[in-house]
Each structure stands twice: as C-alpha cells, then as structure tokens.
Amino acid sequence: MASTESKFPQNPPPKTQKIVLGAQIGLRILVIGTALAATWVMLTCRQSTEIIGMTFDARYSYSSTFKFFAFANAVACSFALLSLLFVFFFCRQGLNPSNYYYLFLHDLFMTLLVLAGCAAATAEGFIGRYGNSHAGWTPICDNFGKFCNQMTTSVILSYLSLSFLLTLTITSASKSRQIQVSNSLI
C-alpha cells in the first residue's frame, strides 16, 4: 500500500505555486471589488415617486432583508481584504497546506454569508418585482423602476462575488487536502 507521502509531492513545482498564489490574489481582489460595488450600490439605492398626489420613498433601509444583504457584502469585502493581507504575509514563507486549511474555512464562511445575503435579496426582489397575489402584496417595480434596477445590479454584483468566493473555496480545499498526517496520530 502506498503511503500518503508518495501520493502527494512534498514541494510542488515553483511555477504551480506561483500560479495558485496569483489566482488566490487575483480572486481575492475581484471579491473585494464586486462585494464593495454591491454594497455601495445597495447603500445608495433610493427613489421617491409621487402617486395620487402623495410622495412615497423606496430605500434599502426600509427592509431588514436588504440591510442584511448590504451588511453581508460589507463583511465579505472586509474579510476578503484581511485574507489578502494574510496571503501576502505568508507568501514570503510559502503557503503550506495548513495555511490553506485556514483559508478554506475562511472562504467557506464568507461564501455562506454572501450566499445567504444573495438568497434573501433575491427572494425579496422577486416579490418587489412580481408581487404575491396570495398574500396581497402588489409589485412596486412599476412605480420604483430606478430603485428596482439598482437593487438588481447590486444583487448581480453580489452573485459575481459569490462565484469568486466559491472558486476560492474550492481552490483552498484542494490545496489544504495535502496536509500530512503525522505518525503519532495514526
């Protein structure tokens, strides 16, 4: 039976390490950019309209779902920046599989947080656009088109961030599975 050490090379080729490190850095920068843009668009999303002589406002802050969505993207952006600094700090010594395990846990948590925010905002956005006749909710996007379009843009940017985070999670999981089990644990 082959040992664990023979299945995985001890030191991957330097070119492979540089490609993985470059992908980690590039994807983290993309996560920061898309999550920051999604947060900014959501925070600046507002519209006033006059209906039957009365003025109505639509703002993200009127919905706890959209507040959570903005918060989830802001947290993901902040923690992606921290993880980028972590990658830069440990890139001098070389990232070992145990560091990738911590990055995997971090990326998994951020992926789940952004996924929850996207799911919540998508569900509320669907109700805002199409309404729900069974609950008596009427669609608002006929009257607040600019607001709905900005919300849609923010959700799309957040889904892009989610796809980058998912790619980071898969990459970190793949690299972290190379953790060597010591003989004392066997």
C-alpha positions in Angstrom: 0.0 0.0 0.0 1.3 3.4 -1.0 1.9 5.9 1.8 0.4 9.3 1.9 3.7 10.9 1.3 4.1 9.1 -2.1 0.7 10.3 -3.2 1.4 14.0 -2.9 4.6 15.7 -3.8 6.3 17.3 -0.9 7.1 20.5 -2.7 5.0 21.4 -5.7 6.9 22.9 -8.6 7.6 26.7 -8.1 5.6 27.5 -11.3 2.5 25.8 -9.9 2.9 27.6 -6.6 3.1 30.9 -8.4 0.0 30.2 -10.4 -2.0 29.2 -7.4 -0.8 32.2 -5.4 -1.6 34.5 -8.3 -5.1 33.0 -8.6 -5.6 33.5 -4.8 -4.5 37.1 -5.0 -6.5 37.9 -8.2 -9.7 36.2 -7.0 -9.5 38.0 -3.6 -9.1 41.3 -5.4 -12.1 40.5 -7.5 -14.1 39.6 -4.4 -13.2 42.9 -2.8 -14.2 44.8 -5.9 -17.5 43.1 -6.5 -18.6 43.0 -2.8 -17.6 46.6 -2.3 -19.5 47.6 -5.5 -22.6 45.6 -4.4 -22.6 47.3 -1.0 -22.1 50.7 -2.5 -24.9 50.3 -5.0 -27.3 49.0 -2.3 -26.4 51.7 0.2 -27.1 54.5 -2.4 -30.3 52.8 -3.7 -33.2 55.1 -3.2 -36.1 56.7 -5.1 -39.0 59.0 -4.5 -42.1 59.0 -6.6 -45.5 60.7 -6.4 -48.6 58.5 -6.7 -52.1 60.1 -6.5 -50.6 63.3 -5.1 -48.7 61.6 -2.3 -44.9 61.2 -2.2 -43.5 57.7 -1.5 -39.9 56.7 -0.8 -38.2 53.5 -1.5 -34.9 52.9 0.3 -32.9 49.8 1.1 -33.0 50.7 4.8 -36.8 50.1 4.9 -36.2 46.4 4.6 -34.3 44.2 7.1 -33.5 41.8 4.2 -31.7 44.5 2.2 -29.9 45.7 5.4 -28.6 42.1 5.9 -27.7 41.9 2.2 -25.6 45.1 2.5 -24.1 44.0 5.8 -23.1 40.6 4.4 -21.4 42.1 1.4 -19.6 44.7 3.6 -18.3 41.9 5.9 -17.2 39.8 2.9 -15.4 42.7 1.4 -13.6 43.5 4.8 -12.7 39.9 5.4 -11.5 39.4 1.8 -9.2 42.3 2.4 -7.9 40.7 5.6 -7.4 37.4 3.9 -5.5 39.2 1.1 -3.1 40.6 3.7 -2.8 37.1 5.2 -1.9 35.6 1.8 0.7 38.4 1.2 2.2 37.9 4.7 2.5 34.1 4.4 3.6 34.2 0.7 7.1 35.2 1.9 7.4 31.9 3.8 5.4 29.9 1.2 1.8 28.8 1.8 1.7 25.3 3.3 -1.3 23.1 3.4 -2.3 24.0 6.9 -2.4 27.7 5.9 -4.7 26.7 3.0 -6.9 24.9 5.5 -7.4 28.1 7.4 -8.1 29.9 4.2 -10.5 27.2 3.2 -12.5 27.7 6.5 -12.4 31.5 6.0 -13.5 31.3 2.4 -16.3 28.8 3.2 -17.7 31.1 5.9 -17.6 34.1 3.5 -19.2 32.1 0.7 -22.1 31.0 3.0 -22.6 34.5 4.3 -22.7 36.1 0.8 -25.0 33.2 -0.3 -27.4 33.9 2.5 -27.5 37.6 1.6 -28.0 36.9 -2.1 -30.8 34.4 -1.4 -32.6 36.8 0.9 -32.3 39.8 -1.5 -33.3 37.7 -4.5 -36.4 36.5 -2.7 -37.5 40.0 -1.6 -36.6 41.4 -5.0 -38.8 38.8 -6.7 -41.7 39.9 -4.5 -41.0 43.5 -5.2 -40.9 42.9 -9.0 -43.8 40.5 -9.3 -45.7 40.7 -6.0 -47.6 37.9 -4.4 -51.3 37.8 -5.1 -52.0 35.1 -2.4 -50.5 37.4 0.3 -52.0 40.6 -1.1 -48.6 42.1 -1.9 -48.5 44.2 -5.1 -45.4 44.7 -7.2 -43.6 48.0 -6.6 -41.2 48.0 -9.5 -43.8 49.5 -11.8 -43.6 52.7 -9.7 -40.0 52.5 -8.5 -38.1 51.3 -11.6 -34.8 53.1 -10.8 -34.8 51.6 -7.3 -35.5 48.1 -8.6 -32.9 48.3 -11.3 -30.2 49.4 -8.8 -31.2 46.6 -6.5 -30.9 44.1 -9.4 -27.5 45.5 -10.2 -26.4 45.1 -6.6 -27.6 41.5 -6.5 -25.9 40.6 -9.7 -22.6 42.1 -8.4 -23.0 40.1 -5.2 -23.6 36.9 -7.2 -20.3 37.6 -9.1 -18.7 37.9 -5.7 -20.2 34.6 -4.7 -18.8 32.9 -7.7 -15.3 34.2 -7.0 -15.7 33.1 -3.3 -16.8 29.7 -4.4 -13.8 29.3 -6.7 -11.5 30.4 -3.8 -13.2 27.9 -1.5 -12.6 25.1 -4.0 -9.0 26.1 -4.6 -8.3 26.4 -0.9 -9.9 23.0 -0.2 -7.9 21.4 -2.9 -4.6 22.7 -1.6 -5.5 22.0 2.0 -6.1 18.3 1.5 -2.4 17.9 1.2 -1.9 18.2 5.0 0.4 15.5 6.1 -0.8 13.3 9.0 2.0 12.7 11.5 2.8 9.1 12.5 1.9 9.9 16.1 -1.7 10.4 15.1 -2.0 7.1 13.3 
